[in-house]
Amino acid sequence: MELLDQESGWEHVFNRFPNIGNTCYMNSCLQSLLNIEEFISDISRQEVLWSAVPEAQLLRRLTDIRDCHESTDYGLKDHYLRSFKKAFSNQAPEYTGSAQKDAHEFLTLFLNEVKRLSPHLKMNAALQGQSYTCPVEDHHVFKMENMRTCKGCGHQSSQQEEFTSLSLDLVPEGSVEDMLETYLKKQEIEFRCDCGGTTSELKSSFDTLPRVLILHLKRFGFTQTYEIQKVDDPVRLQRDLVVPSNQGGGCYSLVSIISHYGGTESGHYICNSVHPEESPYSTSDNWLTYNDAQVLHTTGSAACEEQQNSAYILFYKRNF
């Protein structure tokens, strides 16, 4: 990959995305997803199954962006990004226009839309004597079990929920591990049981683990007067994370960080990700900072240090 030596560091002439109108949220999410090689490969290898399906326009537009990702043709990228946003807006009309949007909301809607296509594409594949595997279900979906235990009689009931990401409350002076432990610890809730008891314990746990775990750090919330506020508290970003589950734990490595700068009225998103040419066994720690049209070299260590106050979405890849 050709590089240009800049005073601020090494700048990549490829992999840049133009901002087509307050679309840093979209650019940052796309850069993170494009850097998950297995996810993109799963979409690409099944292209014959969805390429002619009218409802799969969003997948076609995503592969257009994949194909021009390393191109130096800025006009081509501008065209394909606009086409992608138009296809996405057809499913989510609130994204029509150039208003600023939330990156986690966009990412969740995109993954859900790809997942929504799955039944139709599976049926279409079966008619051709083939099978379709949803890339989102295969890489990002996981199930959480919520176990409720009555403190009076001990009766238990459980409910499963499916997620593509987990939203975590910030812990003062805490780490990602602290936030995850807080989410998973028992909490006392009010619940009227058949025995007459009114208090239960609720415990959440991972029932299944995804290949790529997406963690959303809840930096936006409401004040007591119901005004939106942003919390810039630092979070220790751990490169490696052990996640427990009902079927055994999983070891994960941080591969991408989407950060938000600014406040509640306006802001800017950037993405820091493992260099796409970095070997899983390399010790060089090569990462890239994607800031719309500017792509700079960095390291994972530097990214974790610099993004403690602004990290908003974390992508952890499971180590097999």
WOFEN-V278156 format. One record per backbone hydrogen bond with DSSP energy under -1.0 kcal/mol. NH is the residue of the N-H (numbers start at 1). CO is the residue of the C=O. E is the energy in kcal/mol with one decimal. If there is no record, write none. Layout:
# WOFEN-V278156
((NH:CO:E) (NH:CO:E))
This chain:
# WOFEN-V278156
((4:11:-2.3) (6:9:-2.1) (9:6:-1.3) (11:4:-2.4) (12:295:-2.6) (15:69:-1.3) (17:292:-2.1) (27:23:-2.7) (28:24:-2.3) (29:25:-1.5) (30:26:-2.7) (31:27:-2.4) (32:28:-1.9) (33:29:-2.5) (34:30:-2.9) (35:31:-1.1) (36:33:-1.5) (37:35:-1.3) (40:36:-1.9) (41:37:-2.6) (42:38:-2.1) (43:39:-1.4) (44:40:-2.5) (45:41:-2.9) (47:44:-1.8) (49:46:-1.8) (51:47:-2.7) (53:50:-1.5) (56:53:-1.9) (60:56:-1.7) (61:57:-2.4) (62:58:-1.9) (63:59:-2.1) (64:60:-1.6) (65:61:-1.7) (66:62:-2.3) (67:63:-2.4) (68:64:-1.4) (71:68:-1.7) (74:72:-1.3) (77:73:-1.8) (78:74:-2.3) (79:75:-2.1) (80:76:-2.4) (81:77:-2.6) (82:78:-1.9) (83:79:-2.1) (84:80:-2.4) (85:81:-2.5) (86:82:-2.2) (87:83:-2.3) (88:84:-2.6) (89:85:-2.6) (90:86:-1.5) (91:88:-1.0) (92:88:-1.9) (95:92:-2.5) (96:93:-2.0) (106:102:-2.2) (107:103:-2.7) (108:104:-2.5) (109:105:-2.4) (110:106:-2.5) (111:107:-2.5) (112:108:-2.3) (113:109:-2.1) (114:110:-2.2) (115:111:-2.2) (116:112:-2.3) (117:113:-1.1) (118:115:-1.2) (121:117:-2.3) (122:118:-2.8) (123:119:-2.1) (124:120:-2.3) (125:121:-2.3) (126:122:-2.2) (127:123:-1.7) (129:126:-1.6) (130:125:-2.9) (138:134:-2.2) (139:135:-1.5) (140:136:-2.7) (141:136:-1.8) (142:163:-2.2) (144:161:-2.9) (145:205:-3.2) (146:159:-3.0) (147:203:-3.0) (148:157:-3.2) (149:201:-2.8) (150:155:-2.5) (151:199:-2.3) (154:150:-1.4) (157:148:-2.0) (159:146:-1.6) (161:144:-2.5) (163:142:-2.9) (166:214:-2.3) (168:216:-3.2) (174:171:-2.6) (176:236:-1.7) (179:175:-2.1) (180:176:-2.3) (181:177:-2.6) (182:178:-2.2) (183:179:-1.8) (184:180:-1.9) (185:181:-1.1) (187:202:-2.0) (189:200:-2.9) (191:198:-2.1) (193:197:-3.0) (196:193:-1.9) (200:189:-2.6) (201:149:-2.8) (202:187:-3.1) (203:147:-2.5) (205:145:-1.9) (207:143:-2.9) (208:143:-1.7) (212:139:-2.9) (213:316:-3.0) (215:314:-2.7) (216:166:-3.0) (217:312:-2.7) (218:168:-2.8) (219:217:-1.9) (221:229:-2.4) (223:227:-2.5) (226:223:-1.9) (229:221:-2.8) (231:219:-3.0) (235:308:-1.3) (236:174:-2.2) (241:252:-2.4) (243:250:-3.0) (246:206:-2.9) (248:245:-1.5) (250:243:-2.3) (252:241:-3.0) (253:317:-2.6) (254:239:-3.1) (255:315:-3.0) (256:315:-1.2) (257:272:-2.9) (258:313:-3.0) (259:270:-2.5) (260:310:-2.5) (261:268:-3.1) (263:266:-1.8) (268:261:-2.6) (270:259:-1.7) (271:290:-2.3) (272:257:-2.9) (273:288:-2.5) (274:255:-2.3) (275:286:-2.7) (278:275:-2.2) (282:279:-1.9) (287:298:-2.4) (288:273:-3.0) (289:296:-3.2) (290:271:-3.9) (291:294:-3.1) (294:291:-2.1) (296:289:-2.1) (297:10:-2.6) (298:287:-2.5) (300:285:-1.1) (303:299:-2.4) (304:300:-2.4) (305:301:-1.8) (306:302:-2.9) (307:303:-2.1) (311:307:-2.6) (312:258:-2.9) (313:258:-2.1) (314:215:-2.9) (315:256:-2.5) (316:213:-2.9) (317:253:-3.1) (318:211:-3.4) (319:251:-3.2))
